Amino acid sequence: MKLDPFYLIVDSAAWIERLVPLGVKLVQLRIKTMDQAGLRTEIRKAKALCARHRCQLIVNDHWRLAIEEGCDFVHLGQEDLQTADRSRIRAAGTRLGLSTHDHLELETAMAAEPDYIALGPIYPTILKKMKWTPQGLERIAEWRACVAPIPLVAIGGLNPERLDGVFAAGADSAAVVTDITLNDDPEARTREWIEKTDQWR
């Protein structure tokens, strides 16, 4: 399996409607606090938008809803992995991405036979407080050797200026949140990411 090198993460279908038409081919819908009805509506909107623009949608955390709505990819953190019904996820034909931050989490993730592994934070990030220090580029290379041939996603503190090092170290895809969503011109920044990552596409 191959992931697009530009992995956008947003928290609403409105962001997907705004940015995916610019040429985004891989996007994660990551909504942390919302009731089930609202989540279902957001997932449906996101799925329809992504289908229209031939973009791969990944639903974060909410694997039951993702299956019910016919989405073909979910991403889980380590805590969610412990309670998720992996057999049900597999039976639905839903592909699985997993987050890792240290060697123990990597071991746990690999035992779940995921379709890709994410490593972070590579650099300091303002997205959320983490107990892990920045991983750095050397850890990307270490993870690459451990997970091959599964795709490796780098996340945390990334921007276009840091992508050469991230991909040279062995990442297959670079995930981004705040560098785009907090930018003064998210559309322009998205285009910059698409252009920059084209050489690895």
Buried (B, 14 or more C-beta within 10 A) or exposed (E): EEBBBBBBBBBBBEBBBBBBBBBBBBBBBBBEEBEEEEBBEBBBBBBBBBEEBEBBBBBBBBBBBBBEBEBBBBBBBBEBBEEBEBEEBEEBEBBBBBBBBBEEBBEBBBEBEBBBBBBBBBBEBEBEEEEEEBBBBEBBBBBBEBBEEBBBBBBBBBBBEBBEBBBEBBBBBBBBBBBBBEBEEBEEBBBBBBEBBEEBE
